[in-house]
Amino acid sequence: MTIFGFASVFTAFTYISPILLQVTGFQENGVTLILVLFGLGVTIRNLVGGKLADWKLMPSIIVLLILQWLSCYCLQSLPNSKCLLC
C-alpha cells in the first residue's frame, strides 16, 4: 500500500506543472515556488496527521477527510482562479 502513496505524489508532481502553465497561465518561474509550497504542505500535513492519528485515530481521519473534501470542492468550483493556488 505504501507504493500507492508514493506513486500519487509523483503523479501530482508530474501533472501539476503542465496544469499550472497551460490551464491557469502561471509563468515558469512561479511553478517552482508553487511546487515548493506543495511539498511543504504535504510535509506539514504528514507531521500533523501522524500526531493526530496517535492522539485519536477515527476522529482525525474523519476531520482530515472532510477538510480534504472541502479543499477539493473549493478548487473545482473556481477552476481558473489563480488566487486559490497561491
C-alpha positions in Angstrom: 0.0 0.0 0.0 2.9 2.4 0.6 3.8 2.3 -3.0 0.4 3.8 -3.9 1.1 6.8 -1.6 4.5 7.5 -3.2 3.1 7.0 -6.7 0.3 9.5 -6.0 2.9 12.2 -5.0 5.0 11.6 -8.1 1.9 11.7 -10.3 0.9 15.0 -8.7 4.3 16.5 -9.4 4.2 15.2 -13.0 0.9 16.7 -13.9 0.8 19.9 -11.7 3.4 21.7 -13.8 1.6 21.4 -17.1 -1.7 22.3 -15.4 -0.2 25.4 -13.9 1.5 26.5 -17.1 -1.3 25.7 -19.6 -4.6 25.9 -17.7 -4.0 28.6 -15.1 -1.5 30.6 -17.0 1.3 30.9 -14.4 4.8 31.8 -15.6 7.5 29.2 -15.5 9.3 30.9 -12.6 6.2 30.7 -10.5 5.8 27.0 -10.9 8.9 26.3 -8.9 7.6 28.3 -5.9 4.2 26.5 -6.1 5.9 23.1 -6.2 8.0 24.1 -3.1 4.8 25.2 -1.3 3.1 22.0 -2.3 6.0 20.0 -0.9 5.9 21.9 2.3 2.2 21.5 2.7 2.5 17.7 2.2 5.3 17.5 4.8 3.3 19.5 7.3 0.2 17.5 6.7 2.0 14.3 7.2 3.5 15.5 10.5 0.2 16.9 11.8 -1.7 13.9 10.6 0.7 11.5 12.3 0.3 13.4 15.6 -3.5 13.5 15.3 -3.6 9.8 14.5 -1.6 8.9 17.6 -3.9 11.1 19.7 -7.3 10.0 18.3 -7.4 7.9 15.1 -11.0 7.9 13.9 -11.9 11.5 14.7 -8.7 12.6 13.0 -9.4 10.6 9.9 -13.0 12.0 9.7 -11.8 15.6 10.1 -9.0 15.3 7.6 -11.2 13.7 5.0 -13.8 16.5 5.5 -11.1 19.1 5.1 -9.7 17.4 2.0 -13.2 17.2 0.5 -13.7 20.9 1.2 -10.5 21.9 -0.4 -11.3 19.8 -3.5 -14.7 21.3 -3.7 -13.3 24.8 -3.5 -10.8 24.1 -6.2 -13.3 22.6 -8.6 -15.8 25.5 -8.0 -13.3 28.1 -9.2 -11.0 26.2 -11.7 -9.4 29.2 -13.3 -8.7 31.2 -10.2 -5.0 31.9 -9.6 -5.6 33.0 -6.0 -6.5 29.5 -4.9 -3.2 28.2 -6.0 -1.0 30.9 -4.4 
